[in-house]
Amino acid sequence: MHKKKFVSTRMRWVVLIFCTSRPSSLPAHALPPSGRSPMRRVRPQPRLPFQEAMFEPLRQIFRSKPAPVRAKVPAGERFYVIGDIHGRRDLYEALIEAIEEDDKAAAPARTTVVLLGDLVDRGPDSAGVVELSIEWGRRRRVELLAGNHEEMFLQSFDNEGVLRHFLRHGGRQTILSYGVPRQQYDEASLEELQDIMGRSVPPAHRDYLAAAKDHFVAGDYLFVHAGILPDVALEEQKQHHLRWIREPFLEHDAPHDYFVVHGHTIAESIDLRSNRIGIDTGAYRTGCLTALVLEGDSRRIIQAVEANGATEITKKDCEA
């Protein structure tokens, strides 16, 4: 008896739901003269706890999120961060002039220039770039970071295996920029080439490159040549990663302890991500050398661009 009562009640509910959920499916003779389904006013009922829980994921999706906090450099300071120069003294010289003019026109601040490394190789005048950097450092604060090409260059004086690798990656242009005759270079063995390098490269240049730092921190920013190994504390990073890394750093999209500014990997334009910005615009190949200007939480770009046989300076804001 109890079972029949349960079935009967359930059937009544099924009939009620069917008849009220699709009024348009009723036969014509069941509709009022107006042709419309009969409707009645229903008082809104409070949502049950399980209904509240059901709608919570939607609330999470559409709930406004606070804007991410932008990275900042210390108050009263301004930073000009320059990407990979690779022997392009012509672009570098033009960019230095533009930076000096920009700094002079801006509000007074403690200014620091950061060179992200790879001053040498590939381009035609690595010797000139190193000399110009040394001279600039006598006039203002210039922080040099070590790149993988500085590492190869310095190790090549004593290691033939590294020298062979160095020559395959732009080292030939570096050696020639120090005044080594092309024929002498072509005819030299690796051992003879090391001797030529030792006599041609000024000790001051070797000392300057050898004193380069692996990283530099300013406020919320970390400046480094190549990048960092994700999820590893800065003090535990290996030198090899700081100078050579690409993956998994480039595709890592979670926040780091610092917002990372780096070079090493060429991009057609500024590579701005949520946790990093790459400013190697391939000067030796594209004719575009980039400086990132940081002040407070603002970011600007100054570029020296080769165009129609001349060098032009362009300036723009760095979005996001």
N, C-alpha and C positions, 0 to 999 in steps of 0.2 A: 504493500500500500504506500509505504514511504517512497519507494522507488518510482511508482506511477506519478505521485505528486511532484517529484523532482523533474521528471520528463515533461509533464504537463506545463509546469512553470517555465521551463527552458523553451518550449515551443512557443509559448505566448510571447516571450522576449524576442525570439527570432522573427515572428510575424510582425511585431511592433517595429523592430529595426528595419525590416525590409520595406514596410509601408511608409515609414517616415523618412528614409534615407534617399529614396528616388521617387519623388512625387510625379515626375514627368513620365514615369513608366506606367502610371495608372491608366485603365481604359477610359475612353472618352466619356462613357455614360456615368463614370464615377466622379467626374470633375464638375464643379459648379458651372452655371451658365456663362460666367465670364471666361471660362476656359483655363482659369488659373487654379493651381493647387490650393487647397485650404491651408492657411497658415495661422499659427497662434503665437502670441508673445510669450517668450520663455525668459524667466528671470535668470540672470547670470549666476552661476554657482561658483563658490570659491574653489580654487585649485587644490587638489589633494597633494600630499607630500611627494608621491611618486611622479606627479605631473611637473612639479617644480624641479625635481631632479632631471627630468627628461629635457626641459628647456634650458638647463644651465649651460651645456656645451655651446648652444647658440648665443647665449649671452656672452660667453667668453670670447667668441669669434668677433662679435660686433662691438664689444666694449672698447672704448677708446684707450689706447695705450700711450703712456708718456713718451715724448720725443727722446731719442737717445742723447746722452750727454756728449757734447763734442769735446775732443781732446784739446788741451791747452798747453801752451808754453808758459813759463813763469812770467808774472806781471813785470812790465818794464823792460822786457827783452824781445829781441827780434832775431830770427834765424833765417839765413839764406842757405838752403841745402841743394847742392849741385850733384847731378847724376853723373854717370860714367862719361869721362871726357875722351879717353882712348886716342890720345895724340893729336886731337883737333885744337891746336893752339889758337888758330884763327877765330874759331867760335868761342873759345874760352876767354880770349882777350876781349872780345866784344861783350861777352856776358859780364865780365868783371867791371867794365866801364858802366854797363847798364845798372848793375847792382850798386855801385858807388853813387850813381846819380839818384837811384831810388831811395837809398838810405839817407842821403843828404836832404831829399825833399820831404821825407817822412818825419813824424814827431820824434823827439830825442828818445833814444833807447840804447840799451847795451846790446850791441850787435855781435853775432857770431856767425861765421861762415863754416859750413860742414861740407867737406868733400867726401862723397860716398865711396871713393876708391876707383880702381881701374883708370888711373891717369894715363897709363902707358899702353903700348901695343896697338896694332891694327892701323891707326892713323899715321900721318906722315911726320909728326914732330913731337914725339914723346919727351925728348930731352928739353924742348922748349916749354912744354906743359909743366914738367917738374921744376924747372928754373923759375917759371912765372909763379908757381905756387909758393916756393920758398920766399920770393920777393914780396908777394902779397902778405904772407905771414909776418913780415917785418913791420907792416903798416897797420894791420888789424888782427883780431883773433881769428885764426883759421885752424879748424880741427880736421886732420886727415885721418880717414878710416882706411884700413887695409882691404884691398880687393884680391881676388884670386890671381889677377895678372901681376900685381906687385909681388905676391908670394912666389909665383913662377920665376919672375925676373931675378929676384934676390937669390933664390936657390940655384939658379942656372950658373952662377959663378963657380960653384964647387961641385955640381952634380950633373954629369953628362946626360943622364937619363931625363932629368927635368929640363935640361937645355934643349934636348931634342923635342920634347913636348912644347916647350915655350916657343920654339921657332915655328912650329906648326900652327900656333894660335896667335900670330901677329908679332912675335918677337923679332923677326927679321927687320920689320920697319923700325922697331925700337933701336936696334943696334945701328942701323944705318943713320938714324937721326943723331947719333953721337959723332958723326963725321967719319965713320969707317967707309973707305972706298968700296964701291960695289964689287969690283973685281977681287979685291982682297977678301971680302966676305965670301964670295962664291968659291974661291979656291981653298979656303981654310977648312981644316978638319975641326971636329968638335973641341978637341984639346987646344988647338991653335986659336979657335974662336973665343974660348974662355980667357986666354991670355990677352987677346985683343980687347975684349970687354973690360978686363981689369985695368988696362992702360987707357981706355977711352972714356969710361964712365967716371965722372968726378966722385971722389969719396963723399963729398957733401950730399950728392944725390942719393947715394946708397944709404947714408945715415938717415936722411930725411924720410925715405920710404920705410926703412927698418923701424923707425920710431912711431909709425902709424898705429892707431888704436883699432881694436876690433869692434867696438861699439861706443855709442855716446848717448846719454840720456838727458832729456830736457823736459821737465814737467811730466806730462802724460805721454810723451813721444820717446820712441827708441829709434835711433839712427844706426843703420848697419848696412854693410855692402849687399849681401845676398838675401838674408832673411834669418829666421830662427826655426828650430825644431819645435813644432807645436806641443803644448802641454808640458814643457820643460822649463824650469825656472831659469832666469837669465844667468845667474851665477853658475848654473850647471850646463850651460850650452857649450858645445865643443867648437873650437876655432874653425874646424873644417866646415861645419854647418853655417857659421856666420859669414864665411867667405865664398862658399860654393853651393849652398842648398838651392834647390828649386822645389821639387815635390818632397814631402807633402805640404810644404809651407804655402805654395801659391794657391792651392785649392782649398785650404783650410778656411772655413768661414765663421768659426766660433771666435769670440773675443780672446785676445792675448792679454797679458798683464799690462802691456803698453800698446799704443797705436804705432805700428811699425812703418818707418819710411826707409825704402831700400832702392837699390839699383839692380845691376847684374843681369836681369832678364829684360830683353828689349820688348817694348810695346809701341805700337804705332802712335798712340797718344798716352796721356797720363792714365795709369792703371789704378783707379780709385776703387777700393772695396770698403766694406764696413769695418775691417780691422787692420787695414794696411793701405799704403799707396806706393806704387812703383813709378820711379821717375827716370828710368833709363830709356830715353827715346832714340837710342842708336845713333849717336852723333857721328861716328865714323862712317856709317852706312847711309843715314837719312839726311845728314846735314842739319840736324836739330839737336841743340844742347839745352837742357832744361834745368831751371832753378825753382825750387819750391820756397815760397816766403811764408813764414809762420810768425804770427804775432797775436797774443791772446788766444782766442779760439778761431781766428780767421786764417784762411789759406789763400794765397795768390800764386800765380805762375808767371815767371819771366823766362822767355826763350830767345836764344840766338839762332836764327834760321838762315841757312844758305839759300839764296834765291837769285837766279839770273846773274850769277857771278859776284854777287854782293851779299853782305850779311845784314839781315834785318832783325830788329828787336820787337818782339810782341809781348803784350801783357794781358792777362785775363784773370778773373776770379776762378778759384777751384771749387766747384759746386759740391754740395753735400759734406 
